[in-house]
Amino acid sequence: MSGYDRSSSQEAANIQTFGSDVKDATVLSEGNVFVVQVETAQGDFFSLPHTSYAAASATAERLLCA
């Protein structure tokens, strides 16, 4: 199980769309869900929910390294 609540193609689309524009990506715990809170260079925020910390952490790392 990937731990990602959306399909991997959706994750790839988010990384491709926002990856080069990401200023910060932080993993937050919200109950049983881990959320990657992303801030873009323009100051916009969006969240990507995950079911495991490992998956959320990996997504945050991919966004920051894109």
Phi, psi and omega in degrees: 000131185285335183085358181263131185285340178250171180292156180297332177292326176293318177299315179298321178296319178296317180293318180293319182289316188251349188308310183283352184251005185280127177269320182206149175220121185237136177268125179240147176260126178231086183070237179268009183241142175251130185243132172268111177268121186248134174247129178271168179298336179276358179090008177278152179237145169212160184236144177237110182282145177223158179263354177221151178296320182300316180293318179296316180297318179295320178296315179301317180296317179297321179295318182288334182265356183290000000 
